[in-house]
Amino acid sequence: MSKKIVALFGAPGSGKGTQANSIKLEYQLPILSIGQLIRAEINAQTEFGNQVEKSIERGELVTDDLIIDFIEKELNKEKFQEGFISDGFPRTKVQCEFFEKYFNGSGHQISYIYLEVDQESVQKRIEKRKLEVNRTDDGRKIVIKRLKQFYNEIEQIKQYYQEKLVLINGNQPVNSVYNEIKKIIK
């Protein structure tokens, strides 16, 4: 079996986590979810977690240097050596450059997928998630700020991965989105 990496891009609430779980089950790939990892670090009150907590509470992204150092340690773990699903990384041009350099010549087959969802649908999904899961980063003001940052940054990613990034209409039913993803995974 070839080493696969599925890099999922999408706004908060676009369905990345839902799709990542489906991919995990079918392709037996672990999920590298930067959001979940950061929340775990914050809950554990690690040095890294304490450094990023204030940024997240303000709805800001963590600096590239901090994220890259953290992600590099994660990528070196054995469970990610044969492939994984990347949810939430890379998010900036600097992170894209690191990602490409890190995996250059590694033999991994990388699929780049952007779940495109209109902003109104994203906001409704996040409001629903807040009621169901009560995530601290799903408050209205923080969400608006996160979405604004995301839409600015996705343009960098679209430009960086011009030929590689496949856009999928994430407003479709979950199963329809997943069927399109399966056609893309190499």
C-alpha positions as CSV (number, residue, x, y, z in Angstrom):
1,M,0.0,0.0,0.0
2,S,1.4,3.4,-0.9
3,K,1.9,6.1,1.6
4,K,-1.0,8.5,1.4
5,I,-1.4,12.0,2.7
6,V,-4.8,13.7,2.4
7,A,-4.5,17.5,3.1
8,L,-8.0,18.8,3.9
9,F,-8.6,22.5,3.7
10,G,-11.8,24.4,4.6
11,A,-13.2,27.0,6.8
12,P,-14.1,26.2,10.4
13,G,-17.3,24.3,10.2
14,S,-16.8,23.2,6.6
15,G,-16.9,19.5,7.4
16,K,-13.2,18.7,7.5
17,G,-13.5,16.8,10.7
18,T,-16.5,14.8,9.5
19,Q,-14.8,13.9,6.2
20,A,-11.5,13.2,8.0
21,N,-13.2,10.6,10.1
22,S,-14.7,8.9,7.0
23,I,-11.3,8.8,5.3
24,K,-9.7,7.4,8.5
25,L,-12.1,4.5,8.5
26,E,-11.8,3.6,4.9
27,Y,-8.1,4.2,4.3
28,Q,-6.9,3.3,7.8
29,L,-5.0,6.7,8.1
30,P,-4.5,8.6,11.4
31,I,-5.8,12.1,11.6
32,L,-3.4,15.0,12.2
33,S,-5.9,17.6,13.4
34,I,-4.0,20.7,14.4
35,G,-7.1,22.1,16.1
36,Q,-7.6,19.0,18.3
37,L,-3.9,18.8,19.1
38,I,-3.8,22.5,20.1
39,R,-7.0,22.1,22.3
40,A,-5.4,19.0,24.0
41,E,-2.2,21.0,24.6
42,I,-4.2,23.8,26.2
43,N,-6.2,21.4,28.4
44,A,-3.0,19.8,29.5
45,Q,-1.5,23.2,30.2
46,T,1.7,22.5,28.4
47,E,4.2,25.2,27.6
48,F,3.0,25.2,24.0
49,G,-0.6,25.2,25.1
50,N,-0.2,28.2,27.3
51,Q,1.6,30.0,24.6
52,V,-1.2,29.6,22.1
53,E,-4.2,29.8,24.4
54,K,-4.4,33.6,24.4
55,S,-4.1,33.8,20.6
56,I,-7.0,31.3,20.2
57,E,-9.2,33.1,22.7
58,R,-8.7,36.3,20.6
59,G,-9.5,34.4,17.5
60,E,-6.0,34.8,16.1
61,L,-3.9,32.2,14.4
62,V,-0.8,30.9,16.2
63,T,2.4,32.1,14.6
64,D,4.0,30.0,11.8
65,D,7.2,29.4,13.8
66,L,5.3,27.9,16.8
67,I,3.0,25.8,14.6
68,I,5.8,24.5,12.4
69,D,7.9,23.5,15.4
70,F,4.9,21.8,17.0
71,I,3.8,20.0,13.8
72,E,7.3,18.8,13.0
73,K,7.5,17.0,16.3
74,E,4.1,15.4,15.6
75,L,5.1,14.4,12.0
76,N,8.1,12.6,13.4
77,K,5.9,10.3,15.4
78,E,5.8,6.7,14.1
79,K,2.0,6.7,13.6
80,F,2.3,9.4,10.8
81,Q,5.2,7.8,8.9
82,E,3.0,5.7,6.5
83,G,0.6,8.5,5.8
84,F,-2.2,10.6,7.5
85,I,-5.0,13.0,7.0
86,S,-4.0,16.6,7.7
87,D,-6.9,18.7,9.0
88,G,-6.0,22.4,9.5
89,F,-2.4,22.3,8.4
90,P,-0.9,24.0,6.4
91,R,-2.8,27.2,6.8
92,T,-0.3,29.8,5.5
93,K,2.1,30.1,2.6
94,V,5.0,29.7,5.1
95,Q,3.4,26.5,6.4
96,C,2.8,25.3,2.8
97,E,6.5,25.8,2.0
98,F,7.5,23.8,5.1
99,F,5.0,21.0,4.2
100,E,6.4,20.7,0.7
101,K,10.0,20.7,1.8
102,Y,9.3,18.2,4.6
103,F,7.7,15.6,2.3
104,N,9.8,16.3,-0.8
105,G,11.2,12.9,-1.9
106,S,9.4,11.0,0.8
107,G,7.4,8.8,-1.5
108,H,4.1,10.0,-0.1
109,Q,1.2,10.5,-2.5
110,I,-0.4,13.8,-1.4
111,S,-4.0,14.8,-2.3
112,Y,-4.9,18.4,-1.6
113,I,-8.6,19.0,-1.1
114,Y,-10.5,22.2,-0.4
115,L,-14.0,21.9,1.0
116,E,-15.6,25.0,-0.3
117,V,-18.7,26.1,1.8
118,D,-20.5,29.4,1.6
119,Q,-20.0,31.7,4.6
120,E,-23.7,31.6,5.7
121,S,-23.7,27.8,5.8
122,V,-20.4,27.8,7.7
123,Q,-21.9,30.1,10.3
124,K,-25.0,28.0,10.8
125,R,-22.9,24.8,11.1
126,I,-20.7,26.5,13.7
127,E,-23.7,27.7,15.7
128,K,-25.1,24.2,15.7
129,R,-21.7,22.8,16.8
130,K,-21.4,25.3,19.6
131,L,-24.8,24.0,21.0
132,E,-23.8,20.4,20.6
133,V,-20.1,20.4,21.6
134,N,-19.7,23.8,23.4
135,R,-16.3,24.6,21.9
136,T,-14.8,27.8,23.4
137,D,-13.5,28.9,20.0
138,D,-17.1,28.9,18.6
139,G,-18.3,32.2,20.2
140,R,-19.8,34.6,17.6
141,K,-17.2,37.3,17.7
142,I,-14.3,34.8,17.6
143,V,-16.0,32.9,14.7
144,I,-16.4,36.0,12.6
145,K,-12.7,36.8,13.2
146,R,-11.6,33.2,12.4
147,L,-13.6,33.1,9.2
148,K,-12.2,36.5,8.0
149,Q,-8.7,35.2,8.7
150,F,-9.4,31.9,7.0
151,Y,-10.8,33.5,3.8
152,N,-7.8,35.7,3.6
153,E,-5.4,32.8,4.1
154,I,-7.1,30.3,1.8
155,E,-6.3,32.6,-1.1
156,Q,-2.6,32.1,-0.3
157,I,-3.1,28.3,-0.3
158,K,-5.1,28.4,-3.5
159,Q,-2.3,30.3,-5.1
160,Y,0.4,28.1,-3.7
161,Y,-1.2,24.8,-4.7
162,Q,-2.7,26.1,-8.0
163,E,-2.4,22.9,-10.0
164,K,-2.7,20.5,-7.0
165,L,-5.7,21.8,-5.0
166,V,-9.0,20.2,-5.9
167,L,-12.1,22.2,-4.9
168,I,-15.2,20.3,-3.7
169,N,-18.6,21.9,-3.1
170,G,-18.9,21.2,0.6
171,N,-22.6,22.4,0.6
172,Q,-23.6,19.0,-0.7
173,P,-24.8,16.2,1.5
174,V,-22.0,14.6,3.5
175,N,-22.0,11.4,1.5
176,S,-21.8,13.2,-1.8
177,V,-18.8,15.2,-0.6
178,Y,-17.1,12.0,0.6
179,N,-17.8,10.3,-2.8
180,E,-16.0,13.2,-4.5
181,I,-13.1,13.0,-2.0
182,K,-12.6,9.2,-2.8
183,K,-12.2,10.0,-6.5
184,I,-9.4,12.4,-5.6
185,I,-7.4,10.3,-3.1
186,K,-4.4,8.9,-4.9
